[in-house]
Amino acid sequence: MILEERDGGLVITWLPVEQMALLSLGLALTEEERRVLSALLEGRRVSLADGALEYKQYARTAERGVYIRFTSMERELRELGIARASTGRPYRGSGL
């Protein structure tokens, strides 16, 4: 995961599939994951930059079931309070 501090909040600029799965469950095994969850618990803004989600690179090759699972994880991140970096509104991925 690659994080940037911007305007008092965090922006996730790269989110690998493994860390996406952990965050969607509210788990933190690395320092970056702990930073994201702590920021959310403290009421700080956490944003997801466009193009940050690794799983979307596999849209053409992934089995449909696993891709759907990752779109569900993306929704979970949104429900945790992670917003789109450009607007500050909740991130709305393209889905399928």
N, C-alpha and C positions, 0 to 999 in steps of 0.2 A: 504494500500500500504506500502511496505517496501522498503526503499531507502538506498543505501550505497554510500558514496563518495569514488571514486577510481581514482587515477591519474588525479585529476582535473575535473573529470566528475561525472555523476550520473549513478548508476546501479540500475534498478528496479528489485528487487529479488522476489517480490510477488505483483501481480496486480489483485485484486478482480474484478468481473464482473462490479459492479457499477462504480468503478473508471475508468475502461477501457472504458466504454461507455462515461463518461464525457470527458476524455482526447481525445478520438477520435473525439469529437466535438470541442475541443479547450477550454473546460470549466474547471474552477478550483473553487471548493467549499471548498477544504481543503488545509491546509498548504503544504502537500505533492504534491498535484496537482499543486499548485502555484509554488513550487520549480522546478518541471519538466518543466512547460511551460516557466518559467523565464530562466532556463538553455538553453532551445532550442532557445529562443529569443536572448540570449546573445551569441549564437554560441558555447556553450559548448557541449561536447559529452554527449548524454543520451543513455544508453544501456538497453536492456531487457535481463535478464539472462534466460538461458534455464530452462524450468519448471516454469517460473514465472506466466504464464497465467492461472488463475483459470478456465476459461471456458473450457479448454481442458480436465479437469477432467470429464466433462459431455458428452464427445464424444459418448459414448455408450447409453446414456439415453435421451439426449436432443431431442426435436422435431427438425426435419431437418431445418425448417425455422428459428428458433431462433439460431441454431448453425451456419447457413450460415450468419446470421446477424453479429454474433461475428467474423467470419472469415473476414467479410468486415471491421469491426472495427479494426481488427489486421492490415489490409492493410492500413487503415487511419493512424494508429500509425507510420507505416513504412514511409508513405508519409510525416508525420510531421518531420521526421528525426531521429526517434528512431532506433538505430542500435542493432545488435546482440552483446552481451557482449563479447563473445569469440573471435570474429574476427574484430569488429569495422565496419563491412559491414552492410548495412540495414538488419534488421531482416526479415527472410523469414520463416514464419511459415509453418507447414506441410499442412495446409488447410484441405480439406476433403479427 
